[in-house]
Amino acid sequence: MAYSNWWMYHGDPAHAGLVTGSRIDARNVHTLKLLHDIDIPGPVLSVPALVDGFVYVGLANNHDAPGANGGQFLKINAESGETLAKFEWSIDPGEGDSHGFMGMGCTPAVLKDTRQVCFSAFNGKLYCLNEGDLSLQWVTDLRHADPAHNQPVTNVAPGGPPAAGWSSPVVAPDILNGCVYVGMGEGENPGIFGFVFCLDMATGNVIWVYCTCQFAEGIPNEPNALPPVVVKGALPPGFTVGPANPAIRGCSVWSSIAYDDQLGRIFCTTGNPVPDTALPTKGFSNGILSLDATSGYFRGFFQALPESSYRVTDVDVDFGGSPVLFTVNGRRLLTAGCKNGGLFVLDAASMDLVRWRQLLPYYNDGRQIPTVDPHVGPNDQRLDPLVPNRMSDSEDQENYSGTYSTPAIYADLGRIYIGIGGNNYHNVQAGIDYATTPFLRAIDWQTLKDAWEMDDSNPRLYVQAQPPMYRTPGESGLSSPAVVNDVVFCSTSKVAVYAFHAYTGKMLWKDELGEQTGGFNGGYGYCLGPAVSGDYVVAGALVFGRRGGVLRIYTLRTTPDQ
Amino acid sequence: MTVSFEKDIAPLFREFRGSMMWRLDLTKFEDVKANASKIYTQIVPNLGIVGMPPPPYPPLTNEQIATFKSWMDEGFPR
């Protein structure tokens, strides 16, 4: 069986995180050895792409850029570790994202047929390079109007950071001779709108734009209808303005858009609106938006249920991970996890909710656990403060310990795997209540119940997954797992990468990539997930020391029969 | 007395270097100069916002912050 390439975010346009044709399995994964520890001049804040034995990876900051203000994109031979090509860019410090990132934080899309590689960056630009030598083919500015590329939107506002590109591009080779879809927005600026862009892969010209901030309640937006405030000059043909700016801002598409070639649709998870409230929220916020892949016309929207929040006072809810498409008994389904802790399964065609569950644990009698999703008062500077349920349930606050993870699907076993937990904000929030919350859940896709054996403690814990689960303070699954045969890979904020037995949860292999940074600004310490293709596993991270980053390539040490 | 990067600024940040290497090198003149205004807004206490360095480190003293401001005002002497 030919091996699958990991050619875009979470492996392919459906984002299922499923690797085929690899020889890595539960019998030999313990023999994975470190092949290369690449010296990179900055942190990796994304999952690399891995295609035909070549690693494509971008850096979130670049020490080689003047003042460390810029990004770098690398093509590396996985077998030799040799860097074959580089692409670098510099930016003004004010042009980076709100957390101090100047480079990029997405998985590139690598197209073998057209020899292109495409990625978005924190400067709001979408780059397309020649896959061979990483020379620039085109670049389209999605933050400021770019008339040469039919791009009329200027998405900046005083008082906060400008729109930035966190969203990994997804490519649909069969739509209009090749389209790329990407989200662009910024949730930390009350003046910024969210947009989905569809561009021509050959030229970088914008085909259509969809504003994710609803103009009028109850009425879907039209594609190419733009808020007046983002239009600074003449409109290209086919675009319209207004009539008024949407009442809300935000609704950013943070993660990668999923594309389904069977339905001809794209699916975008969205963030919170501005102004924000607890659920339900206005507009296409905190949900999953479905659009026609060719025209951009609205096809449906689902918002996380108010009762799905771990606490009724959860705000800044956000979907941080991507939607994932899969098929059960001929029915096309969609699943995504939410920062409020909810995991949802929808019918992909109708966008109707099929079932949902809360990923964060409760006591066995159904009560909330006070140390899970504690809502700390704004002036409480204690480290890991103990907050009673009644206080957390009356204090509006972000749920820092839901999920930012994109689920992985193991169809043979009928299971969904998803990481749990968020950033380690230290005095604000540890990101996970490690003693009660697994950083990875294995879930039956029919019932959404836990699929790994659990004990009789209160709350119930996975039996075979400890260690490492429930042992390390602040170790969260802020990453997206990958399934390879009967193995599920998962990385954590420790910063570590693990392989678990997909059937039982038993840990089979691990490597520690580095240490957390100690809560300095936005760089807490992450590995957002491994890329797997053939016998190779690749993981990058943001870590303490070095030049802020690590990139490791692993491969099987033995032949498959050993 | 003139403030200098080597004598006054780099030592101020040295213990935080490893934690901030994901962003820049706090002991490298070019990096700190290029991002000085951003750094300044981070180290000045701002009510309700956790500044740099974060807890459990104590915040920089008013005298240390003033030294950094002087270095900026004097044109970033090396």
Interface residues (C-beta under 8 A of the other chain):
Chain A: G42 P43 A60 N61 H63 P66 G67 A68 N69 P93 G100 P378 N379 Q381 L383 H426 N427 V428 T517 G518 G519 F520 N521 G523 L542 V543 F544 G545 R546 R547 G548 G549
Chain B: F16 G18 S19 M20 M21 W22 R23 L24 D25 K28 E30 D31 K33 A34 N35 S37 K38 Q42 G48 V50 M52 P53 P54 P55 P56
